[in-house]
């Protein structure tokens, strides 16, 4: 599957090149403006490459990055196939989507702001509850952390531990 995002005549465009078995569901989800069904005998990369050639973009951000996991999803072979399909001139215009993804993730939509506010309020409530039960000289940081983890578990919140790659 290939997703493409670009401006045409100052209008944002989004298109997905999707295997035929998934294209109907993707179109019904309305996450992109256009869904192009790709037959089993065809290649989504080749179809997207044709569009890229026709538009002759100045820069083409692709999902590759050494520093940002959210901007790194294109495999080596997918990158190689795309490069072969678009040719050397356009391959020289490929850039990492690092900055694009950073900007996209840094700008919050109203719905995201509402979720963040709710999460912050819930977190503050749990912290107040946790510290209301602290016994000076007895309660440890580990006890407070265990209480907060228990609250998160009860609420179905997943705790992630991020580590350097």
N, C-alpha and C positions, 0 to 999 in steps of 0.2 A: 504494500500500500504506500502511496506517495501523497503527501499533502503539499500544496503550493499556496503561498500567500504573496500577493503583489498588488501594486496600484496600476490601474489602467484608466487614463483620463481623470486622474485624481480621485478615483473611486476604488475603495478597497475590494479586492477580489480574493476569494478562497475556493480552492478546488481540491477534491480528493480523487485520486485514481485508485479505484478499489476493485478487488476481485469480485466477479459477478455474484458470488454467493453471499457477499457482505454488503454490496452496494445498496440494496433496497433498504435495509435497516439503517445504514448510514445516512441515506437521503431522508428517511423518515425522522431521524434524530435532529436534522436541520442544524448541524454544527458547522457546515460549510455552505457556501452559496451554490456550489455545483458539485455533483458526484458523477464521475465518468466510470462506467462499468468496464472492467477489463476482463476479457474472455480468458479462459484457462490457457489458451494457446498463445496469448499475447503477454507483453511485459508492461507493468505499470511504470517502470523506470523508462522504458523506451517511449511510452506515450507522453510522460511528463517531459522527457528530453525534447520531443518534437515541439511541445509548447514553448519550452525555454528557447529553442532555436528560433522559432517564429517571433518571439518577443525581443530577442537580442538584448537581454538585460546587461546593464553595466556591471553590477555586482550580484552575485548569487550566493546567499547565505545558506549553508548546508549544516545539518545537524552533526557537526564534528567539533570536539573540543578536548583539550588536554587538561583544562582546569575546572570545567563546569559540567557536572553529570547531567543536568537538565538540558544542556546544549550538545550532548554527545549520545547519539543513538544510531548513527549510520555505521554499518559494518564496513570493514575494509573492502570486501567484495562488492557491496552495494556502491561504495564510492568509486571503485574501479569501473564498474559497469556504467554508472552515470557519466564518468569522465569519457569513457569510450563512446557513449551514445551522443554526447553533446559536442565532442571534438575538442582539439587542443586550444583553440581560441577561447571558447567559453569555459573550458576547464581552468584556464588561467584567471578567470574571473571568480572562481569559487573562493569563498571566505568562510571562516568559522561563524556560526550563529551565536557565539558567546555574547556579544554586546546586544544583539537583538533580543535574545532570551532574557538577559539581565534587565533590559528596559521593560520588556513585557511583564516580567514577574514583579518589578518594582512598582508598577502603577496598579493601584487597587480599584476594582469596580465597587459600586455601592453595595452590592450583595456581599462581597468579600469583607468590606468594612463592617457591615452588620454582623457577620460571623465572628470577626476578630473582636468586636466590642462584646458580644455575648460570651466568647471564650475568656476574655479578660475579666468580665464581671464574675463568671463562674470560678475562675482561678482565685480572684480576690476573696470570694466567699469561702472557698475551701481553705485558703491561708488563714483567714480570720478564725474559722472553726479549729484549725490545727493549733494555732497559737493560744486559743482560749482554753485548750486542754493541756497546755504545757505546765509541768510541775517543776519550778525552779530547783536546780541541783539534782534533778532526777531524769527529766526528759532529754534525750539526745537528739542531735540532728537526724540521725538514722530513724528515730521514732517518728519525727515529723515527716520525713520522706516516705516512710512506710504508710503513714496515715494518708498522705496525698496520693500515693500510688493506689491505695485501696479505693479512694474516692474516684480516681480516674477509671479504675476497673469497673466500679459500680455504674459509672456513666457510659461505659463502653468506649472510653478514650484510649487510643493506642499511644503508648510512650515509646518514642524512638530514641535510640542512642546513636548519635552521629559520630563517626570516626573518620580520621584522615584516610584517604585512599592510598 
